[in-house]
Structure formats: C-alpha cells, structure tokens
Amino acid sequence: MIDPAKRAFLTGLFEAAVEAADAKAALRPNMPERPKGRLVVVGAGKGAAQLAAAFEELWDGVCEGVVVTRYGYGCETKSIRVMEAAHPVPDAAGLAAMAALFEAVRGLGPDDLVVALMCGGGSALLPCPPDSLTLGDEQGLNEVLLASGAPIGVMNAIRKHASGIKGGRLAAAAHPARVLSLVVSDVPGDDPAQVASGPTVPDAVSLSDARAMIAARGIAVPEAVLAKLADAPHPDDAVFAGHEVRVIASARLSLEAAAANAEAAGVPAVILSDAIEGEAEVIGQMHAAIAREVKAQGRPFKAPVVILSGGETTVTLRHKDGRGGRNTAFLLGFAQAIDGVGGITALAADTDGIDGSEDNAGAFADGGTAAVMRAAGVDPADAQRRNDAWGAFDAAGSLFVTGPTGTNVNDFRAVLIEE
C-alpha cells in the first residue's frame, strides 16, 4: 500500500495545481468593461458552469446567456443557464445545448459583447453535424478519434472541419457583436484555438491540412463524414475583427503552483514540461526511467526531489470494454517500470477529477504497486494490454478519487524521489 505521508504530500500538490486554476481567481483580473449594449455569456467545457457562476459573482451588472458542461458537473447560477450533456461521446442533449448557444448570440449588434467561457471538454459537449450528417455520424467520428491514439491537436483539427459550431463558427454567428474569449487551457502549448475545438477562436489549419492528418495516421474517419468535411473560417475573416482572446488558466500555471507548494514543504521541485504528448504507457515508462536514474545515479536531478509534468497523453484502444483513462494508463506503465525499486512514489491524475471511463481522477503507484496487483490476482502487463488500468489500480487499492473539481487544465503528474 502507498505510504500515507507520501500520499498526503502528493495530494497536496494536486490540490495546489487545481486551486491555481480556480474559476474566480482566473477570471478576476480578466473581467471586461461594461458594454454599451447587452452582455451575453456563452461557454462550454467541464468547468464551464463554475466559470459562469464565478463570472456572475464578479460582474457588477446585468448579464444573460447559456453554458454547457458534462453531466454531473453543473452548479447553481443566477441568470446564466447551465445545460448538461454527454462527454466524451456527444448525445442529443449536446445538440440542444449547441442550438441554445446559437440562439443566445442571434440578433446581436455592434454595441453588444459576448463573453465566451471555454475550457476542456467542449468539443464533445457541442455536437453540430453539418448538412445531411446526423448525431450518429458525429458520435462515430468521436469514437474513431478517441480510439486512434492521435494527439489532441490532430483530433481537434479534424473535428473543426466536420462541425457547424467549432473552428470559430459560433463567434462568426455573433457578428457584428464583439467577442471576448476567456480560455482555460487544457491543451499542450496553450493554443486557445484548440481548447474545445475553438467555437469562438478560429485557426489557420486548412481542410487540406486536416485531410493530410487523416491520411498520415490512417484514421478510419467514416466515409459519410469524410465526404462532408469543409473549410472552417480563417482568422483573417472580417467577422473576427475586434475580437479578443485571453488564456486565463493553464497547465503551466498549475504546475508552477504545485512546485511552489513542494518547495514550501522542503522538497525541491522540477518541471519537466507542461506539454508532454504521446502514448500514455510509453510516457509512463519514460518518467520511470528518469526516476530510476535520479535514484541510482543522482542525475539529471539530485534526490530528494519531486518531478512534475503536464500535457495530454493518449491511449490507443485495443479493447472497447477497457476501463480507465490516460492517467491510470500512464501510471500502470510507470508502476511496471519501477517494480521493486524503493523510494519512488507517484501520482497521476486529471485535473478535472475524472480520468476516462470511471469516477477516479487517477491513481498512486510506488515500487511495490505491481507486486500488490499480482498478489490480488491481476497481471499488470495483461491489464495494460486489455486497457484495464482502472481494474489494476482498483485491485491494488491505489485509486485517487476527488470528484469533479470544477476546472480542467489536463494531466497532472508528480513523482517523488527520496534520497
């Protein structure tokens, strides 16, 4: 079992990271000036309801609008309507939310202001199949993309060209009103056009670029969807003149907060990167190799130290009935690679509080975790092949459960290495 003191230390780092992305703290220095006309709030993502509630509390005036979040992630608001829909595969409630967002920005004038509160998870929450496509077609596309192992930038580039709302189309519909997009980034590199596939933030990825990505990775995009891919609006389009985009919270800021928390506790901290991508299992093995090198050779860092990293790994699905998400998949690869090595303890978790298919944020692991799994009748290597990282950590009693946190700046990983 994981040492309680080390578990508490790593949990404290996670909590510091989440607190740094708190909705009110992120919004306070970014509140807009009062417009001459109406102020309409729209938004989407796993933390959209909390952002809306915080905006209402900070705003000294009248506002209206609608945001959509994942089932179970809503909270009480005053004048901004909160809708809930399915994630990661869209459903009919998402279609209704999409229509409500378009209705909220319809008929606005040049004196009106739209504030878009966007955060991770919005891509699935706002289905908008174009032309003759159906919700089933968009669900099929999402399932293919999630199973492909493609980086989030590739998935979002494809989604934008198969949608009537992503890639800046919601902002275009608000014209001639001005749009201020306040973005909580969950993507490597903090490109706001990638967050929630950019409903209010266009980017320059062309249709030919998206088709090249599909071909290069051999992604089995359904033929019906492939035939309906269309160019998204370009950032230079006149309808986006005067719009403003601000990234108000990100993995970088959260990792820096966690590092400060560790230093205050007397443990030196290093940040590898806030933008790590790749297959979760392999990235876990890489982190384990660094930890073993620190432990055995005192390089590239001296122990004691806590190594922090963020970003968004991917999991290539081999079994549709697998359980877990990319953080438990990362940690299962990590646990096997430090099997039998003492003095190394790690936490990997999603900052939104849910890692993949179950109700845990992530899990803990140390050098004895793989042995505990085997003693419980679970072969960790076999669990990895079956995409059942959740089952392996459940058997080991090492799951990390927080419930929804109200924010989302993606993966959080902390590896504590003792002298």
Stockholm file with secondary structure:
# STOCKHOLM 1.0

chainA/1-419         MIDPAKRAFLTGLFEAAVEAADAKAALRPNMPERPKGRLVVVGAGKGAAQLAAAFEELWDGVCEGVVVTRYGYGCETKSIRVMEAAHPVPDAAGLAAMAALFEAVRGLGPDDLVVALMCGGGSALLPCPPDSLTLGDEQGLNEVLLASGAPIGVMNAIRKHASGIKGGRLAAAAHPARVLSLVVSDVPGDDPAQVASGPTVPDAVSLSDARAMIAARGIAVPEAVLAKLADAPHPDDAVFAGHEVRVIASARLSLEAAAANAEAAGVPAVILSDAIEGEAEVIGQMHAAIAREVKAQGRPFKAPVVILSGGETTVTLRHKDGRGGRNTAFLLGFAQAIDGVGGITALAADTDGIDGSEDNAGAFADGGTAAVMRAAGVDPADAQRRNDAWGAFDAAGSLFVTGPTGTNVNDFRAVLIEE
#=GR chainA/1-419 SS CCCHHHHHHHHHHHHHHHHHTCHHHHHGGGCCCCCSSCEEEEEESTTHHHHHHHHHHHCCSCCEEEEEEETTCCCCCSSEEEEEECSSSCCHHHHHHHHHHHHHHTTCCTTCEEEEEEETTHHHHCCCCCTTCCHHHHHHHHHHHHHHTCCHHHHHHHHHTTCSSTTTHHHHHHTTSEEEEEEECCSTTCCTTTGGGCSSCCCCCCHHHHHHHHHHHTCCCCHHHHTTCCCCCCTTSGGGTTCEEEEEECHHHHHHHHHHHHHHTTCCEEEEEEEECSBHHHHHHHHHHHHHHHHHHCCSSCSSEEEEEEECCBCCCSCTTCCCCHHHHHHHHHHHHTTTCCSEEEEEEETTSCCTTSSCSEEEEETTHHHHHHHTTCCHHHHHHTTCHHHHHHHHTCEECCCCCSCCCCEEEEEEECC
#=GC SS_cons         CCCHHHHHHHHHHHHHHHHHTCHHHHHGGGCCCCCSSCEEEEEESTTHHHHHHHHHHHCCSCCEEEEEEETTCCCCCSSEEEEEECSSSCCHHHHHHHHHHHHHHTTCCTTCEEEEEEETTHHHHCCCCCTTCCHHHHHHHHHHHHHHTCCHHHHHHHHHTTCSSTTTHHHHHHTTSEEEEEEECCSTTCCTTTGGGCSSCCCCCCHHHHHHHHHHHTCCCCHHHHTTCCCCCCTTSGGGTTCEEEEEECHHHHHHHHHHHHHHTTCCEEEEEEEECSBHHHHHHHHHHHHHHHHHHCCSSCSSEEEEEEECCBCCCSCTTCCCCHHHHHHHHHHHHTTTCCSEEEEEEETTSCCTTSSCSEEEEETTHHHHHHHTTCCHHHHHHTTCHHHHHHHHTCEECCCCCSCCCCEEEEEEECC
//
